[in-house]
Every structure is written in C-alpha cells, then in structure tokens.
C-alpha cells in the first residue's frame, strides 16, 4: 500500500499544481525525485510532526490541497492539537495518509502502535476515513480524496486481503446468507479472516473501506437482529454509529477490534492480529459465542 501511495502521489503532484505534499522525514527518500521536480510543493520538515500539520494548514489557506504523511501515531496522536486547530478550527482541510496502522511496526515498540487513531479523528466532525484492504484500492481512494475538498484520512497497512474491492465505500456483500441472517461488517484488511471465520456459519459478510461516513443505508438494508463489527483499530470505534443507525429496531451488536489493554509485547503484525483475536480462529470463537443462542 505504501508503494502504491508513493506512486500515485508522485503522479498527482505532476498532474495537478494544486497538490502539495508535507513530510516529517518518513518516506522522504521515496519522494526525493518528486521533491527535486516540485521543490515548492514537496516539503520535508524533519522530525517535526506538529509543524507538519501547521504548515499543511497554511498551504490549505493559500488554496493548495496538501497531503500530509507519516506513521499513524506521529500523524494523528502526536499532532492531534494541530489537526484540531490548524485544520479544523481554521475551516481548511488536508488529506492525511498514514502508514503503520495499529501495529504494523510492532517490533519498534509502543511508540509505533496507534490503534486509537480513527477513534481520535472521530471526535472531529466531517472527516472521511478510508481503510483500504488491498494495495489496488489505494490509487482510486487517494485520487478521490485529493480531488474532494473535505478533510480525509487514508489509513495504510502492511496487512491486506487476497483481492481488492474497489468502490466508493458503500457496504459490499461478499457472502450472502439470506434474509434475516446475522450480518458481519468487515472493515479494510479484516475481510479475509472474517470470511474464513464464518465459512460454515449462516452469516452474511459485507465489506467496506470507508468507516466514515459509514454506509447507514446499506447497514439498515442488510442488518437483521445480530450485527458483528470487525475493525482493524480500537474495538468499538464504530459502535455508536451502528447503534444509532439501528436505534429504532431490536438488535444485538458485537464489536471486535484491538483491545484497550496494552499487550506489552513486540512480535510481528500477524502475532498481534492473533493476540487480539482478529485472526480467523479468534474471530470464529468470538462469533460463535455471540451467536450460540441463534445457532442452536
């Protein structure tokens, strides 16, 4: 996904003089050719993430469309105040593009883990959040968010599904178990594990790479009594959205994702997926426990 982002952004910088890129050392080498060609619109500020967002706000005030890029904890958590003030409060916007996701660089320790980034941005109004599940989804999403005018966050990961699902982010039914079946909504790279987890269960599976704005109409059309939400960031991040969308009908909701308790382990991204119960076996246990009364 990161390579796809670099290639697409480099092309956008050449195609559209309104596009700018602001870095804080991360991926600077990959963007060095673009910086040589567009020194006025590709700015590397060094390890100064708060300044990076402040500069993006200034560029947006001049009419440019800045793309701001770093690891998720540096881009969203460390610079949250500047996102809130230099972008949101000034009524300007940028496209934030992160790498690292929740725990892709787990071997680097707690400083590089950011399971709460989407939840944190969710405290601000009007943000579009994309969580692609495959590298082939990245170019179209990036082009669409840069062409738009609103604030957007594109969350890239080393984890991926086997195949892409290109679309506008509306819920796409990947497995149809029929009317009234429990609905599992998988966000981004959680889809393949979710499909494997419910392979022999009467569960409909729908996919989205756009948790914000959530596809409320699609959810209401698909949801029965049981809804399962699988997100690759903090568990429960989209609970309020789903609960509000279904407030007028009886339902049960299971929200799966990254746990709040710090694991204090290193390991690989795949290790953390397993430890948080987001692999196929872990999801299977959670789903069957949740659905056991309905499956009897």
C-alpha positions in Angstrom: 0.0 0.0 0.0 2.8 2.4 0.8 4.4 1.9 -2.6 1.1 2.5 -4.3 0.6 5.7 -2.3 4.1 7.0 -3.3 3.5 6.3 -7.0 0.0 7.8 -7.0 1.1 10.9 -5.1 4.1 11.4 -7.4 1.7 11.3 -10.3 -0.8 13.7 -8.7 2.0 16.2 -8.0 2.9 16.2 -11.7 -0.7 16.4 -12.9 -2.2 19.0 -10.6 -0.3 22.1 -9.5 -2.8 22.5 -6.6 -1.5 19.3 -5.0 1.2 19.6 -2.2 3.0 17.1 0.0 4.2 17.7 3.5 6.5 15.2 5.2 8.3 14.8 8.5 11.2 12.6 7.3 9.1 9.4 6.9 9.1 8.3 3.3 11.3 11.3 2.3 13.7 9.1 0.3 10.9 7.6 -1.7 9.6 11.1 -2.5 13.1 12.6 -3.3 12.6 12.6 -7.1 9.2 14.4 -6.7 10.8 16.9 -4.3 13.5 17.7 -6.9 10.8 18.3 -9.6 8.5 20.2 -7.3 10.6 21.8 -4.5 7.9 24.4 -3.8 5.2 21.8 -3.2 7.1 18.9 -1.6 8.2 20.0 1.8 10.2 17.8 4.3 10.2 19.5 7.7 12.3 16.9 9.5 11.0 15.2 12.7 8.5 18.0 13.5 5.0 16.4 13.2 3.2 19.3 14.9 4.8 21.8 12.5 4.0 19.5 9.6 0.2 19.9 10.3 0.7 23.7 10.9 2.4 24.1 7.5 -0.4 22.0 5.9 -3.0 24.4 7.4 -1.1 27.3 5.9 -0.8 25.7 2.5 -4.6 25.0 2.6 -5.3 28.6 3.4 -3.5 29.6 0.1 -5.7 27.3 -1.9 -3.4 24.2 -2.2 -4.6 20.7 -1.4 -2.0 19.3 1.0 -1.3 15.6 1.5 0.3 15.0 4.9 2.1 11.8 5.6 3.8 9.9 8.4 3.3 7.0 10.8 -0.2 6.9 12.3 0.9 7.7 15.9 3.0 10.6 14.8 0.5 12.0 12.3 -2.7 11.7 14.3 -1.9 11.2 18.0 1.2 13.5 18.3 -0.2 16.2 16.1 -3.9 16.0 17.2 -4.0 19.5 18.6 -2.7 20.9 15.3 -5.3 18.9 13.3 -7.9 20.3 15.6 -6.7 23.9 15.4 -4.7 24.5 12.2 -7.1 22.5 10.1 -10.4 22.1 11.7 -10.7 25.4 13.5 -9.4 27.3 10.5 -12.1 25.6 8.3 -9.5 24.3 5.9 -8.7 20.6 5.1 -6.0 18.2 4.1 -5.6 14.6 3.2 -3.8 12.7 6.0 -2.1 9.5 4.9 -0.6 7.2 7.5 1.4 4.0 7.5 1.9 1.7 10.4 -1.8 1.2 11.1 -2.5 -0.3 14.6 0.6 -2.4 15.0 2.4 -3.0 11.6 5.7 -1.9 13.2 5.2 -3.7 16.5 8.9 -4.6 16.6 9.6 -0.8 17.1 7.6 -0.8 20.4 4.8 1.2 21.8 5.8 4.5 20.1 4.8 3.0 16.7 1.4 1.5 17.8 -1.7 3.5 17.1 -5.0 1.6 17.5 -6.9 4.7 18.6 -6.2 6.9 15.6 -9.6 6.5 13.9 -11.4 7.0 17.2 -9.4 10.2 17.9 -10.3 11.7 14.5 -13.9 10.7 15.1 -14.0 13.4 17.8 -14.0 15.9 14.9 -16.9 16.5 12.5 -17.0 15.8 8.8 -13.9 13.6 8.3 -13.9 10.9 5.7 -11.9 7.9 6.7 -10.7 5.2 4.3 -9.1 1.9 5.5 -8.2 0.1 2.3 -7.9 -3.7 2.4 -5.7 -4.1 -0.6 -3.0 -2.1 -2.4 -5.1 -1.9 -5.6 -7.7 0.1 -3.6 -5.3 2.9 -2.7 -4.9 4.8 -6.0 -8.6 5.4 -6.6 -9.2 6.3 -2.9 -6.2 8.7 -2.9 -7.3 10.4 -6.1 -10.9 10.8 -4.9 -9.9 12.3 -1.6 -7.4 14.7 -3.1 -10.0 15.8 -5.7 -12.5 16.4 -2.9 -12.5 19.4 -0.6 -13.2 17.9 2.8 -10.9 16.5 5.5 -9.9 13.0 4.9 -7.7 10.3 6.4 -6.3 7.4 4.4 -5.0 4.6 6.7 -2.5 2.3 5.0 -1.3 -1.1 6.4 1.1 -3.9 5.5 -1.8 -6.3 6.2 -4.1 -7.0 3.2 -6.8 -9.1 1.8 -6.2 -11.5 -1.1 -8.2 -9.4 -3.6 -9.3 -5.8 -3.8 -12.9 -4.5 -3.6 -12.9 -1.2 -5.4 -15.8 1.1 -4.8 -17.0 4.2 -3.1 -17.0 2.7 0.4 -20.7 1.6 0.4 -21.2 -1.8 2.0 -20.5 -4.6 -0.5 -22.0 -8.0 0.2 -19.2 -10.6 -0.2 -21.1 -13.5 1.3 -24.9 -13.7 1.3 -26.5 -16.0 3.9 -30.0 -14.9 3.1 -32.7 -12.6 4.6 -32.6 -12.3 8.3 -29.1 -13.8 8.7 -26.7 -12.3 11.2 -24.6 -9.6 9.5 -20.8 -9.3 9.8 -19.3 -6.0 8.6 -15.5 -6.3 8.0 -13.5 -3.1 7.6 -10.4 -3.0 5.4 -7.8 -5.8 5.9 -10.0 -7.8 8.3 -12.2 -9.3 5.5 -10.3 -12.5 4.6 -10.0 -13.6 8.3 -13.7 -12.8 8.8 -14.7 -14.8 5.8 -12.7 -17.8 7.0 -14.1 -17.5 10.5 -17.8 -17.8 9.3 -17.2 -20.2 6.4 -19.6 -22.8 7.8 -21.9 -20.4 9.6 -25.2 -18.8 8.3 -23.7 -15.3 8.4 -23.8 -12.6 5.7 -20.5 -10.7 5.3 -20.3 -7.2 4.0 -17.1 -5.2 3.3 -16.2 -1.5 3.5 -13.0 0.5 3.2 -14.9 3.7 4.4 -15.9 3.6 8.0 -16.6 7.3 7.9 -19.1 8.3 6.8 -20.5 4.8 7.5 -22.9 3.4 4.9 -26.1 3.8 7.1 -28.5 3.0 4.3 -26.6 -0.2 3.4 -26.4 -1.2 7.0 -30.1 -0.8 7.5 -30.9 -2.8 4.4 -28.7 -5.7 5.4 -28.9 -5.9 9.2 -31.1 -8.4 11.0 -31.2 -8.9 14.7 -27.5 -9.7 15.1 -24.7 -7.4 13.8 -21.0 -8.1 14.2 -18.5 -5.3 13.5 -14.8 -6.2 12.8 -12.4 -3.2 12.7 -8.6 -3.2 12.5 -8.3 -0.5 15.1 -9.7 0.1 18.6 -12.7 -2.2 19.3 -16.0 -0.3 19.5 -14.9 2.7 17.4 -18.0 2.4 15.2 -20.3 1.1 17.8 -22.1 4.5 18.3 -22.7 4.8 14.6 -24.1 1.4 14.2 -26.2 1.6 17.3 -27.7 5.0 16.3 -28.4 3.7 12.8 -30.4 0.8 14.2 -31.9 2.6 17.2 -35.5 2.1 16.0 -35.2 -1.7 15.8 -34.2 -4.5 18.2 -30.7 -5.7 17.7 -27.6 -7.1 19.3 -24.2 -5.8 18.4 -20.7 -7.4 18.8 -17.8 -5.0 18.3 -14.5 -6.7 17.6 -11.1 -5.0 17.1 -8.0 -4.0 19.0 -8.3 -4.4 22.8 -7.7 -1.4 25.1 -5.3 -3.3 27.3 -1.6 -2.8 26.3 -0.1 -6.2 25.5 3.5 -5.0 26.2 4.8 -7.4 23.6 6.8 -7.0 20.4 6.3 -9.6 17.7 5.0 -9.2 14.2 1.8 -7.7 12.9 0.5 -11.2 12.4 1.3 -12.0 16.0 -0.7 -9.0 17.2 -3.6 -9.9 15.0 -3.7 -13.3 16.7 -3.2 -11.9 20.2 -6.1 -9.5 19.7 -8.3 -12.3 18.4 -8.6 -10.9 14.9 -7.3 -13.9 13.1 -9.7 -16.5 11.7 -9.6 -18.7 14.8 -10.1 -15.8 17.2 -12.9 -14.3 15.2 -14.6 -17.8 15.0 -14.5 -18.1 18.8 -16.0 -14.6 19.3 -18.7 -15.0 16.6 -19.8 -18.5 17.7 -20.0 -17.4 21.4 -22.1 -14.4 20.3 -24.4 -16.3 18.0 -24.7 -19.5 20.0 -28.3 -18.9 21.1 -29.3 -18.3 17.4 -27.3 -21.3 16.1 -28.9 -23.8 18.5 
